[in-house]
């Protein structure tokens, strides 16, 4: 069984790519050969005849991977929509076996893998097949990324409890600031409340990053993530 994490979110735009990158750098500092994967990306830009996945390219760069982008993001879609909807508009069906094959190839070359999902657990990939189903098939523990502001308690607990109800292992939650902290009362109290009420541990509160350098990700990852829990899965 592969070691690593499947990174999902309570919503879109919560910063899964940033957290995936931080996990890659933090795991790498443990001396573990780690790679990134973004199996499906929508909203890709076209360069020549190819669709280019910006998140996949970023993870490839952060992990210093030699593999082609097709190994990291085997499914690229043009429209910035849920995968099922984008695929229908583009006259295609997402090939899950292609994704699983790319995943298996990566796990042969690396000791650990960080897979970034798309949106939340109930985002449809194909009809009757959701992000949750892909996470289940890849057999990686979940890391749930949530936002820090008002409403996140509900979104976070719903995601954690539904994942566990469906039999998925939740390694933990990371609250991520996608903007400079406003130090509001919700931001100050949400981490404590989530830690008290969630059946999965809070792995950290991740700050807004002013740069996307390797050094910044390494520093922030080691400082703000609970590496003892993370190491237990590797």
N, C-alpha and C positions, 0 to 999 in steps of 0.2 A: 504494500500500500504506500502511495506517495505521501511524503511529509510536506507540510506547508499550510497555507490558509486560502480560503475562498473569501474574498472581501466583498461584502454586500452593503447596501445602504438602507436607511429608513425612507429614503426618497431619492430623487435625482438631484444632482448638484450639491451633494453633501461633502464632496471631496474625496471620493474613493480612490482616485488616481494618486493624489498626494499621500494618502495613508498607505496605499500599496507601495509607493516609492520609498516611504520612510521604513516600512517593514523590510523591504529588500535590502536597504542599506544597513539597518540594524542587525538583520540576520547575517549579512555578509561580514560584519565586524566580529561575529562569533566564530569566524573561521569556517563557515559553512558555504559551500558553493550553491548559490541561489539564483533563480531566474524569475522573470515576470511573464505573465500571459494575460492578454485581454481577448478572450475567445471571440467576442462579438462586439463590433463597434458600428454605431449608426452615425449619420451626419459626417461621413468621410468626404474629404475633398478629392476632386479628380485631378490627377496629374498624368497627362497623356491618356493612355487607355486604362490606367490603374487607379483604384480608389485608395487613398492614403489615410490610415487611421492615426490621428494625432496622439491619442492616449497610448496606443500600442507602440508607436515610435518612441514616445517618451519613456515608457517602461523598458524598452530595449536599450535605450541610451543609459538610463540609470543603472541597469544591471550589467552594462558592458557586455552585451550578448553578441555573438558572431552570427547567430542564426538569421535567416531572412525574415522579413516582417510577416510573411505568410505563415511561418511557424508560430509567431506570437499572437497574431490576429488573423486566424484563418477565415473569418467571416466579416466582410466589410460591406456596408450598405450606405447609400447616398443620403437618404432622407433622415433627418434628425427626429425619429419617431421610435416607438416601441419596435423591437425587431420584427415581430410578426406583421405589424402594419407596414413597416418599411419594405419587408420582403414581398408582401402582397402587391404593393404599389410598383415594385420593380420586377414583378413577374417571376419570382424565384421562391424557393423554400430553403430554409436554413438546414444545412446538412450536419446533424448532430454527430454522426460517425466521423466526419472530417475533423470536427473539433476534438473529439476524444482521441483520435489518432495523433493529432498534433500535440495534445497534452501528454500522451504516452511517450512520444519521442523526446519531449523535453525532460520528462522525469527519468529517462535513461541517462541523460547527460549531466543532470544536476541533482544535488542532494536534497534540495528543497525548492518549492515553487510557490509563488504568490499569484493567485488568479484573481483578477479584478472582474467582478460581474458587471451587469448593465442595469442601472436603476435598482429597484428593490426586488424582493423575493417573488412577488407575484406579477412581475413584468412578463408578458407572454413572448416566448421565442417562436413557437409554432402553436397551432391550435392544440389545446390540451397538453402543452408542454411549456413550463415556466422556468424562470431562473432558478427557482427552488429545485426543480427536477434536475437541472444541470449540476447544481451543487451536490445533490445527493449522488449522482452518478460518478462524479469525480472523487467523492469520498474524502473531502477535505473539511476540517472544522471551519466554522464561520467566524469571521470577525465582522461585526456590525458597526458601520460608521453612522453616527448621528450628528445632528446639528446642536448648537448650544442653547438656542433661544426658546421662547415660549412655544409650547406644543410638543417639544421633543420627548417629554416623559411618556406621553401617550403613544407616539410613533415608535419609540424605542421598545417599550414594553410589549406592544402589539407584535413587533417584528421578532423579538426574542421568544415570546411565548408561542407564536405560531410556528417558528422554526423548530422549537423543541417538541411541540405537539406533532409535527410531521416527522419526527425522529432524527433531526439533524443535530449534530454536536455544535454548540455555540461556545467558542473559546473565550469570547468576551466582546466588550463594547468599547469603541473609541469615540469620544466626543471631539469633533473637529471644527475649529474656527476657520471658516472660509473668508472671513473679513476681520479687520481689527476689532478686538474686544471692546464692547461698549460698557462693560462692567455693570450691566443691568442686574436687577435682583434675580431674574430667571437664570441668567448665566451663572450667577454666584451659587444659587441653591440647587440647580438641576443635577449637577454631578453627584452631590450627596444623596439626593432623593433617588436617583437611578441606582446608585450603589446599594441603597437600603432595600429597594423594592424589586430589583431585577434578580432572576434566578441565575443569571450569568454575570461574571465579574466585570467591573469597569477596569479596562486596561490602561486608561489614561485620558487626559484632556490635552489635545494637540493644538498648539498655538498657530495663529496666522503666520505664514512664512513670507519674508520680504524678498527672498531669492530662492531659486530652484537648483542651487548648486549641490554637488555631492556632499560637501562639508556641512551645509545647512541641514540637509536631511539626516545626516549621521548624528549631528549634534542634537537636533530636536528629537530624533527617534530615541536615542539613548537616555536623554534627559526626561522625556515625557511619557514613555511607554513602560509598562511593567514587564521587563525582560525576563523575570523569573517565571512568570506564567507562560510567556511566549516560548521560552526555551523548553518548557515541559512538553511541547508538541513537536519538537524537532529532533 
